[in-house]
């Protein structure tokens, strides 16, 4: 039964000793950038006064859990980076997003809410913006899977170690780890009283408080309590109101109990609660359009395109982002002779209530865009691992996952929407039409001139939806190591995964204009009239000037007849409909709810994934490995208002009378992702220097692409995407107290087959958002001051080469695929960030530090997208500006 905890610790007293060894050895992670690729034979060990000393003990190697067994990092044939809690503290890493400055293969994108952050490893990742999608990068906290980024992105709690595993990990991590895994391991309760407290102050009135106390209750029971508070004013201000967005307001508490009655039995129980309640996240106007001019005309304000990084934006009300994340977990370890049995159980709950002024202006086009999400998750894992003295060892187990999701969403027009839409209608029709005119004419043609009077784009109209998803998954896995002669170790493993999702969607649209069929038979006379007027204008005749029209008809009867003939012929032709430009303003059409007679609302996927590796100890200092691995992620469901039936169901839906007015067809879900990776790696350590090199080719078939369309999300499968790459991590100690390190990633991605993307055929193109080169260079110097104090200084520089941020913008498809791609291609992101820290350690108990992040104030766009309800407009999110501050930390 377990309820989480570090699933890979040994049991009993040896467990405490091994954890102490890990803590001592992980001082290596102070080899900034904070991550270590392989340990030195002369690992750093913390001495009694906290100083770093060299030792030749191999037992002090960094211990990782990448293979679900304790193993030395140098003996694991997996591309994995490790950071200690101390390294994270020195680098002022506050949450997972900050880790990207330390691991070039890891990147994240902050979107419209603190609950929406996409995580990428080696360029692959998705999932944050659509609650029906689980991320391709699996995040585990103390062995417990966190299925949504809203449950992952919070302050890093009482961290002992973070491991980043690159490439598919589906064989041992049985739930949706097709691109990689981030494993966060928190500190165990200690059987010796202790504590760790930190207070940090910074610009934007930032305040961070963290504390941990731990100690024994009995000889067999130890407990700990950790808590933290993080607040900061917003970095973006509304000039009219002075209100701020993009701030921090969050806290957490975590309690743990560790029961160890003997060397063979251990039980760890964890309970935690975290709350985020922030005003976030304000985008800026990146490219205006005619719609932007309409926003200004109705009194709205947006930033000018040359003021993207002025940290100013306008909104009508402060956004709501209240995210509560809590749960209980427990892990039971029992050692029986040479076999260790581990059981982990966990129950978690996530609630997320958000609301945003999504027209991103001071105009009241949209009154709200709200979502209420509830997620309950239960997981159970039972694992058996051997520790045999011979050449063969294995680990195997079963994993069960059960989750229910309930989401309610609502979006509504504001009081300025009608005036705003009227301007867009006039612009789209060249001044020939207006909203009142449309209401009167369309109503008259339906037999009631007052039917639509005052009802198009009225305040309060919009869409209300409810989505429910039930996901049940099971996996069984087995992996074995066989040590042969000559320093060769062979590893083979396989996992079977079965995943079933049942979902239902119910939506009600009150958008009256979206319910009008502009191709309807009743409107044919009106369409013919508009076509005639357009034909006359093409002949330089003003259709509103009766005398001019009569003169043209008399002077050119054949030409006049041709105009009338073409208008009559095309009055019922949807492709020539003069009202077609107005379809972009039919924002919330009616839904086909499901399950229904045609769509069952169910997916079932199953797959066997496997891995094969060979590792060779070539010398005492050099190891090489060759691996092949496959990964799997089950189908993801499009839980957004852009969920539409598949085109293959059109005939059946129409036959059943289920098709709605203005029915469109897209996807309800995206099928599974299937990953393969070939990898060649070298791990070298020469005492004072270490290096890791990985060369790989990774391919994902059916990559689940999720693209914002302006009102919802288009979820489709890419046919095939591959990335070739090289990763290098190094660390060097050229002199006493000095550590230099670097890590770099070079990636060459390609859409080999993506004909049905949301913006057209992308086959043969480089995927957006993946820089060709990213690297981090870092250094740390530590100098003793007298007998009991030490000075340290650290700095790192993180670079990402220029990259196009989006493959294309769906809102530009009316201009053609090339225009949709070109619209986004002109906006690129280049990252050059410098982070530093200068500190004094007093008597090995107190740290005083001044620090800065993004000291050069390198400003970039992190994401661009179609502006909501603003055709041909582009909005975007900016990165955080320069932050700096001071902190004090006390330990006992």
N, C-alpha and C positions, 0 to 999 in steps of 0.2 A: 504494500500500500504505500505509499510514499507520498509525499506531497512536495516534491521538488528538492532542491538542493543540488550541490555539485554531484552529479550522478557518478562521477568517476573517481572519487576519493577512496582511499583504502579505509578499512574499518579499524576500530580500536585505537590503542596507543600508537601503533605504527602510522595510523592515519594522521594523528597530530604531528608526528615527526615529519611525515612527508609533506604536510602542508607548510611546516616551518621551513623545510628545505626549499619548497617552491617559492616562498616569500623571499628567502634570502637570495636565491638564484635570480629571481625576476628583477633584482636590481639591475641586471643587464638591460632591462627595458629602458633604463635611463639613457641608453645609447640613443638619444633622440635621433630620428623623429618619434621615438617612443615605442616603436615596434621592432621586434627582433625576429630574424629569420632562422637563426641557428645558434646554439649556445657555444661558448668557448669552453675548451677543456679546463681553462683556468677561470671558472665562473666567478662573478663577484658575490661576495657573501657579506651580509651586514654584521659588523662586529658589535660588541657590547655598547659602544658609544655611538653607533649608527654609521660609522665610517665604512667605506667600501674597502675590502681587502681581497687580495688574490688568493685563490686556493686551487689546488690541482685535483680536488675531489670530484670524481665523475658523478657521485651521488647528488651533487648540487646542480645538475643539469635542469634546464627549464622543463617542467612537466606540463604536457598538454593532454587534452581529452578528445582530440580529433577522431580517434578510432574507438571512442567509448571505453577506452581503458587507459589508465595512467601510462604515459610513455614519454621518453625523452624526445624533445623537439627534433634533435638530429636523427632520431631513428624512425621518424614518421615520414613515409613517402607521399606526402600530401603538401600542396602549396598552402601554407598556413602562416599567418603573422600573429604575434602575441604581444600584448601590452599589459604591463602590471598596473595595479591601482596607483602606485606611487608615481609612475611615469605619467599617468593620466592626470594626477593632481598637479604635478609640476608644469605640465603643458596647459593647464587651465581648461581641460576638456570638460564641458558641461553636459553634453548629451551626444547621442550617436552622430548627429550632423557634424559635430566638431571633429570627429575621427577622420573625416575625409581629407583633412590637411596632413594627416600622417600616413595614410595608406593610399597610394596612387591608384590602385585597382578598385578602390571603393569610392563611390560618389552618391550623393543624395540631392534631391530637389524638394525644397519647401514649396508647397502649393497654397491653396486658398485657406487652409486651416492648420493649426498645429497638429491636427489628426491626419493630415494628408501630406506625407513625405514619401516620395519614391526612392527606393534603395537599389543601387546598381553595383554589380561586381563584374569586372571585365566587360562593361558595356551592356550587360543584360540586367533587366529588372523592370518591374511594373507594379501596379496594384493599388496605389494610394487613393486615387480619385473616385474609385468605384468600389463600394463595399462588397460587391459580389466577386471581387478578384482577390485571391490571396497572393501575397508577394512571391516572386520567383526566388528571392533571397530570404531564406528562413532565419528568423531571429529566435533564439532560445535563451531564456534566463533561468539559470540553475537547472538546466535540463528540461524546462517546460517551454513548449512551443507557443509563441505569440502570433496568432494568425492574421492580425491586421496591424498596420503601422500606427493606428491610434493607440494600440496597446503596447507599443514599443518606444515611441518617442517621448521620453520624459528625461528628467535629470538622471544621469548615471548614479545609482545609489551607492551602497557600501561595496564598491567593486574590489575584488581581489585580482581578477584577470579577465581580459577580453581576447578571444580568439577569432580571427577572421579566416575562414576556409574558402578558398577560391575554386570555382568549378563545381559541377554537380555533386551532391552529397546524398542522393536519394537512397543509396544502399543501406546506410546506417541511420540517417535522419529521414524517417519514412514518410514525412509529410511535406511535399512541395518545396524541396530544396534544389530546384533544377539549375540554379545559377550560382549558389554558394550558401554559406551559413555564417552568421554572426552569433557567437556563443558568449554570453555574459555570465561570469561566475562571481558570486558575491562572497564576502568573507564568512567563514565559519565562526560560530561562537567559540570563544577560547576558555580554557580551564585555568587561565591566569587573569586576574582582573586587569582591565585596560580600557583605554578610551582614545578617541580621536575627534578633535573638534576643529572646525575651520570657519572663519568669517572673512568675507571678501567684499570690498567696496569698489565701485567703478563709475565711469561716466554714464549718463542717462539715469542717474540715481540708482544704479544697480546695487543690489544687496543679495548676497548668497550666504546662507547659514547652513552648516551641516554638522551632524554629530553622531558619534557611535560610542556606546558603552557596552562592555561585555565582561563576563565573569562566570565563575561556577556557582551553582546552587547546592549541589552535592558533589561527591567524587565522581559521579557518573553523569551528571546533568550540568550543561552550560547553556547560558542564554545570552542574547544580544538584542539591543534595540538601536535602530538607526533612524534618523529623521533629517529632513532638509527643507529649506525654504529658499525660493529663488524668485526675486522680483526685479523688474527693470522697467523704466518708462519706455514708451514706444519710440522707435527711431523715425517714424513717418508722422507728420503732423498735418492736420486740416487747418489751413490758414484762416478760415472764417471762424471756426469754433475754438481752435486751440487744442482740440482733442487729439490724442495720439493713438497710433496703431503699431503693431509689430513689437509689442513689449513682451514682458515675461511676468507671469503670476502663477506660480505652481508650488506645490509642496508634496512631500511623501513621508510615509512612516513604514518601517519594516521591522517586524519582530521575528526572532528565530530561537529555536530550542534544539539543542543537540544532546541526545541521550546515548551514552556509550557504556553499557554495563560490563563490557568485556572486550577482549581483542577481536572477537568474531562477530559482534553485533553492533549496529549503529542505526539510529533513527534521527532524521533531521526534519523538523517541521517549520514551515515559514508561513507567515501571514503578512500581507502588505496592502497598503492603500495609497493611491496617488491621485491628486486632483490638479487639473489644469483649468484655469478660468481666465482667459486672456482675450484682449481685443487684437485680432489678427485675421487675415493678413491683407494689407492694402496693396493692390497693384497700381501701376501707373499707365498712363496713355502713351503708347509707343508710336503708333502711326494713326493719325486722324483720318477721317473719311467724311463724306457728305453727311453721314449720320452723326458724326462728331459736331459738325456745324449745326445740326438740328438740336443737339444737346445744348449747345451754347445759346441757340435761339430761344429755347424755352426757359432760360435762366440758369441752366446748369453750368458747372465749372469743371474743367479738367486741366491737368498740367499741359504745358506746351511741349512739343517733341524735343526741344532743346533743353528741357528741364527734367529729364528722366531721373537724374541722380540728385535732384534738389531735395529729396526726401519730403516732398509735399504731395498730398492727394486730397480729394474731396469725397465726402460721403454724407448721407442723411442721418444715419444712426450708427452708433458703435456696434461693431460685429459682436456676436455672441459665440464663444467657444468654451463650453463647459464639458470637460472630458474627465470622467471618473473611471479609474482602472484599479480593480482590487481582486484579491483571490487568496486561496490557501493551497499549499502544496506540501507534500511529504515524501521523503525518500527513506526506504528501508534497505539496508545493506546487511547481508549475512554471508559470512565466509565459512564454508564447509570444506575443510582440508584444502585442496588446490582449486576449488571452485568458488566463485563469488556470485551470489544471487542478489540482484538489485530490482526493487519494485518502486516505481514512481507514479504517484497519483496527483492530479491537480484539477482544481475547479477555479475558473476565472470568470469575471463579469466585467463588461465594458459598457458604459453608457456615454453617449456623445450627443449633446444638444448644440446645434450651430445655427446661426442666422447671419446673413450678410446682405449688405446693400450692393447687389451684384451688377447694377448698371455703372458702378465705379465712377460716380460723379455726384455733384450736389443737386442735380435734377432728380425728381422723384418719378422716374420711369418705372422702376420696380420698387414695390413697397416691402418685399421680403423675399428671401430665398432660404428657407429653413429646412433643417433635417433633424430628425430625432432617431437615433440608432441605439439599439440594445442588442448585446451580443453575449451569449453564455456558452462557455466552452468547458468540456470535461475531457481529460486525457488520462490514459493509463498505459504504462510501459512495464513489461516484465523482461528482464535480461539476465542471461547467464554468461559469465566470462571465466575462462580457465587461466590458471597461472602454473603451468606444468614445467617441470625442470628440463624437459626434453626439447626437441626442436619444433614441436607443434603446439600451437595455442589457438584458441578460437573464442569468438563471442557470437551469441545468437539471442534472438528475442522476438517478442510480438509487441505491437503498438496499436492502441485503439484511440480513435478521435471522434467526439460527438459534439456538434455545435448547432446552436439555433440563433438565427438572426431575424430581428424585426426592425424594419425601417419605415418611417413615415416622412414624406417629403412634401413641401408646398412652396409654390412660387406665385406671386401675385403682382399685377400691375399697380403702379402708384398713380397719384393724381395728375402727374404731368405726361402720362403715357399717351393719352389721346391727342394732345397737342403735338407731342413729339412724332407720333405715327402719322399725323396729318401732314407734317412737313416732309416725311419720308415718302408718303404717297404722292405728294405733289412733285417731289424731285424725281421719283421713278417714272412718273407719267409725263414728264416735261410740262407740268403745270395744268395738264388736261383734267386731272381728277383731284378730289379731296375726300376726306373721310365722310363728311356729311353728305356729299353728293353720292358716294357709294352706297351709303345707308338708304337714301331715298330711292335711287334707281333700282337697286337690287330688290328692295322691299316691294316696289311697284311691280316689277316683273314677276314677283311671286304672288301678286294679288293684294298686298297690304303695304301701302307706302310708309306706314308707321312701324312696321314689324321690327326694323333694325334701328329706329331713331334713337340716337344717343347710346347705342349698345356696343359699338365697335370700340375696343381698347378702353373700356370703362374701368375705372379704379376698382380694385378688388378681384377682377377676373384673373384667371390663371389656371393652375393645375394642382391637384392634390393626388398623391399616390401613396400606396402602401405596398411594401415588398416583404416577403418572408422567405427564408431559406433555411433548410435543414440539411446538414451535411454529416454523413457518417462514413468513416473510413477505417480500414484495417490494413495492417501490414505485418509481414513476418520477414525477418532478415537473418543472415548468417554470414560471418566473415572469418577466415582462418589465415594464419601465418605459418609458414614452413621455412625454417632456417636450414639451408643446405651448406655444404662445405664451401670454402673459398670466399666466405663473407657474403654469400647470396641469400636473400630472403624473398620468398614468393608469397604474395597475398592474393587471395581470391574471395569474392563475396557476391551475394545475390540477395535481392529483396523482392517480395511480391506485395503489390499494393492494390487494394480495391477501394474505390471511392464512389459514393452515391450521393447525389444532390437532388433534393426535391424543393421546388420553388413555386411561389404563386405571386402574381402581380395584379393589382387592381388600381386603376387610375380614373379620375373624373376630371374632364376639362370643362372649364366655364368660359374659355376664350371663344367668344361668339364669332369673331372674324375667322378664326381657325376652323370653324365648323361650316364655313361657306365653301361650296364646290365651285370654284371659279371657272371650271369647264362645264358646269351644269347646262342642260338644254334650255332652261328658262332664260338664261342670260345671253343666248345667241344673238338676239337683236342688238343688245348693247355692245357685244363684241364686234358685230358687223359695223355698227356706228363708229366705234373707235378705230377699226381697221380702215374704214373709208376716210376718216379724218387724217390718219397717218399717211394714206396714199395721196391725199390732196397736198399735205405738207411736203411730201416728196416732190410734188410738181410745183413747189413754191406758191401754193394757194392756201390762204388762211381759211380753214374750214369754218371759222366762226363768222366770216364775212360772207353773208348770203349773196351779195352782189358779185363778189369776186368768184364765188363758186359758179354762179349762173353764167358769168362771162367766160369762165374756163370751159364749161359744158358746151356753150355755143361755139366757142372758137376751136375747141378740140373735142368733138363728140366721141371720137374713137378712144382718145386717151381717158376721157371721163368714164366711158363705158368700161374700159379696162380696170379702172380703179374700183368701180362698183362691183365688177365681176370677181376680182380677186378678193374683195372684202366678203362677198357672199359665199365664195368657195371656201374661205378659211374661217368662217364664223364658228364652225363646229370642229375645227382642227386644233387639238390641244397644243401641238408644237408651234402654232402660229398665234396662240392666244395673247392678245395685247395686255391682258391682266396678269400674265405670268410673272412679271417682275414683283408683283405684290405677294407672291407665295412666300418670300423670305420673311414676311411680316405675319404669316400664319404660324405663330410661335408654338402653340400648344394644341395640336390636333387631338382628336379623340383616340382612345386606346382600344386595342384588342386585349382584353383581360385574359389571364390564364391561371390555371389549366382550363382548357376548353375542349370542344369535341375534336379538334384537330391537333392541338399542342398539349402534350401530357404534362409539361412542366417537370421533367425529370431527366437527369443524365446519370450514366453509370460508366465508369472507366476502370480498367484494370491493366496492370502492366508488370512485367518482370524487368527489373534493372539489375545491372551487375557491374562489377569492377574487377580488374586484373592488374596487378602491379608486380614489378621486380625491382629489388633494391640491391645494390652492390657496394660493399665497403671496400673501395679500391685501395685506400691507405688508412692509417690511423686518423688522418685529418680530412679525408675526402670521401664522400658518398655520392653515388648517382642512382637515379631511379627512372624507370619507364613505366607509364601507367596508361590504362584505357578505362574509361568510366562512362556510364550512361546515367541519365537523370530523367525524372518524370514529374510533371505537375498536372493535376487533373483539370477538367473543364472549369472555366470560370463563367459566372452568370452576369449578364448585363443588367444590373439593378439600377437603371437610370431611366429618365423619361424618354430617352432615345432607344430604348428596347423596342424592337420592331420584329414582326414575324419574318421568318426566312422566306425568300422568294419562292422556294420550292413548295411552300405551303399555300401560295396565293390561290390556286384553283380550288383547293379544298376549303379554304376559308370563305371564298366567295360562294361556293356551292352550299355551304352551311349557313350562309347569311350572316357571317361574323365580321366581314370586312367593313371598315368604317369610312366615313367621308374623308377624302384626302389621304386614304390609306397609302403608306409607304412601307417598303420592305427592306430589312437589313439583317440584323442578327439578334437572337435571344441569348446566345452564349457563344463562347469561343472554345473549341475543342482542346484537347490536352497538348501540353508542350512536351517534347521529347528531345533530350540533350545527349550529345556524345562529345567526349573530349579525349584527345591524344596529348600526352604531356611527357616531356623529357626534362629532368631536373638534376641539378648538382647542389650539394650542400657541403660547404667547406669551412673548417675552423682551424686556425693556426695560433691558438693561444690569445694573442692580442688583436687578431683580425678574424672576421667571419664574412662569409658571402653565401648568398643563395641565388641560384639562377633557374628559371623555369621557362621553357619554350613550349608553346601549346597551340593547338587548333581546336576550337570549340564550335560546335554547330547546334543550333536549336531549330527543330522542325515544328511548325505550328506555333511560333512565338505569339503570345497573346498581346496584340497591340491595342491600346486603349487611348483614343484620341478625342479631345474635347471638340465639340462641333458648334459651340455657341449657346446651346440650350441643354445639351446632354452629352452622351459619350458614345462613340462608335467603337465597338469591341469586335475585332476580327482577328483571324489567324494569319500570320505571315507564313508563306509557303516554306521558306528556308532562309535562315540567317546564319552566317558563320563569321567568326572572328579569329584571326591569327594574332599571336602576341608573344612578347618577351617580357618577363618580369625579373628585375634584379634588385636585390637588397644587400647592402654591405654595412659593416661597422668596423671601425679602426680605432685603436688606442695608441697613438704615436708617442704619448708622454704621460707621465703621472697626472691623473686628474682630468685629462683631456680625452673626449670621445667624439669622433667624427663619424657621421653615418649618412647614408643616402639610399633612396629607393626610387625606382623608376619603372614605368610601364609603357610599352609601345604596343599599340593596337591597330590592326588593319581589318575593320569590319566590312561586311558586304551583304546586301540583300541578294541572295542568289535567286530567290523566287518570291515576289510579293506583288502579284498582279492585281489583287483585290484590296489594296489598302484604301483607307478612307479618303485619300487624295489622289487616287489613280495608281497606275503601274509604277512601282518603285524598283522592279527587278533590275539588277546590275548597278544600283546606286549605293553609295555609302550611307549607312544609317546616320541620322542626325544625333547630336548629343554625346558622341563618343570621341574624345580628343585622341589624336594620333599619338601624342606624347604627353605624359604627365610624370612629374617627378617631385621629390622632396629632398632637399639637402639640409642637414641639421648638424649642430655641434653643441657640446656642453663642456664647460670647464668648471672644475671644482677645486678650491684652494683653501687649505687650512689657515684659520686665523687664531693664533694662539693654541691653547691646549684643548678647548672645548667648543670652538665655533668654526664654522666653515662657510665660505662664500661660494655661490654657484651662479653661473650665467649660462643660459641656453637660448638658442635661436633656431628657427627653421624657416626655410623658404619653399613655398609650394607653387608649382607652375603647371598650368594646363594649356596646351597649344590651342590656337583658335579653332572653334568648332561651330557649325550651324546647329541651332538649338532644336529645330523641328523639321520633320520630313516634309511638311507642307501644312497649310491652313485650310480646313474644309470650307470656311466661309468665302474663300476665293475660287471655289470650283465653278461658280457661275461664269467666271472668266476663262476657265479651262485649267487643265491639270498643270500645265507649265506655269501659269500665273500663280496657282496655289503653292507650288514649290518655290517659285522665285520670291514670293512675298515673305517667306520665312528665311530663305537663304541669305537675304541681305543683312540679317541680324545674327551676329556671331558673338560667342563668349570666349574671352581669353582671361585666364586667372593667373595672377602673380601676387601672392599673399605672403607677408612676413609676420611671424609671430615670435615674441621674445618674452623672457622672464629673467629677472635678476633677484637673487634672494640670499638671505643669511640664515644658517641653521645654528641655533644656539643650544648647546648642551644636548644635542641629539633629541630634543623634545619639542622645540619651538622653531617654526619656520616663519620668516618674514619675507614677503615676496612682492615685488612690483612687476606687473605684466602688461602685455599689450597683444591684441590680436588684430590682424589686418592693419598693421601699423602704417603702411603706405596708402591706406584708404583706397585700395584697388576696387573700383565699382564695376559691376557687371550685371547684365540681365541673367537670371537663372532659368527663366521660363517665359515663353511667349505663347499667346493663344488668341483665338478669335474673340474680339470684344463682344460681350453679351448683348444681344439685340441691337447691334450696331454693325450692319453689313459693311464689309471691307475695312473695318477698324481692327487694330491690333493692340492688345494690352499685354502687360508683362509684370513679372515680379523681379525685384532687385535684391542683390545680396546685402548682407549687413555691412554697415560702415565701420570705421575704426572704433574699436573698444579698448579700454585700458582701465587699470585699477591696481589695487593693492590688497593683499590677503595676509592673514595670520593663521597659523595652524599649530595646535598644541596636541601632543600625544603623551600618554602615560601608560 
